[in-house]
Amino acid sequence: MSKTILLDKRPEGKPTKSDFKFVNETTPEVNSGEILLKTHYISVDPYLRGRMRDVKSYIPPFELQKPIVSGIIAEVMESKNKDFSKGDFVSGTLAWKEQQVSNGDGLIKVDAERAPLSAYLGILGMTGLTAYLGLTEIGKPKKGETLLVSGAAGAVGSVVGQIGKILGLRVVGIAGSDEKVTLLKSDFGFDDAINYNTTDNMAKAIAEKCPDGVDVYFDNVGGDISDAVFYNINKKARLVICGAISVYNETELPKSISVQPFLIKNSALMQGFIIFDYVDKYPEAMKQLGQWLGEGKLTYKETIVEGFEATPQAFIDLFDGKNKGKMVVKV
Ligand code: NDP
């Protein structure tokens, strides 16, 4: 038998465990051209919350009573597909199942000798790509500029800040606890950081920590935190809109400030993106990330939660900031 996690109900507000359902299935049979996969690591990501809503987006919504899918690292247990052998490890967008059958489409083999398997869901996966390509393609960072990062102690944010430092910028992070503020400076090399949970006036705090203004803002959270940034942007600033986790659970989108006057008077650029926009640039991004990792210029953190059953809670915990770096479930 093998367990599967289905979306039982569409969450209202913050997801709860009752929105998910566990079912037992018999281990699937492997037909010609197929492989049997055993899940080792599951990526839980804030964007999955958007797929739980029944609305049109860049990716179709999850269907009720069907498995959730996300980035997964799995081991090939049996192969009737010439491209895969028993014992291979693969990465791909797969179902929240302990075991599943695949025809191999969209799966990439990963090298367990080169890096810990979980890293292929983070720094050597979507997280690293999002950080590198969002920052370089839209942020266009220049040496000596100031980079401000929200969600800075998370998977994407912690990598963005480090890349900013490698490229010679002054980097300031925004995160939700004093522990994270310390971590940003001690482990990720940020020049300074702000705890938004203990700061009454974010616009003032940003002005103090970014005395030369903000040239590049990498936004992972949206909402009030990002509203405060507009008061501090410089002429020709670039605002990279990567995520808006602060509003993902809202049933009605909160009102925010009018951003147009800030963009106009500063000739600033604000651009959203989806990492899939840059598929053609994945190889060069991976090469650069791998090189910096190998040279020890880049580091990463993971919050690894143990056990398949813990997957829904690990996902929910993202919205309470329980993770430092990439949140991953080890099955
Ligand atoms: P993280 O590892 O950053 O985890 C989420 C973090 O968000 C939490 O740790 C928490 O940190 C913070 N957070 C939660 N609720 C709030 C809130 N109300 N206000 C402010 N911060 C909050 O996740 P990822 O690095 O995987 O993703 C970061 C962002 O990037 C997300 O918004 C995600 O959707 C987006 N994303 C976008 C992609 C794209 O293609 N555009 C691709 C991948 C991710 P804290 O303790 O600091 O509050």
Residues whose N, C-alpha, C, O or C-beta is under 5 A from the ligand:
A	BS01	NDP	D45 P46 Y47 T130 G151 G154 A155 V156 G157 I174 A175 G176 S177 N220 V221 C242 G243 A244 I245 S246 F273 I274 I275 L318 F319 D320 G321 K322 N323 G325
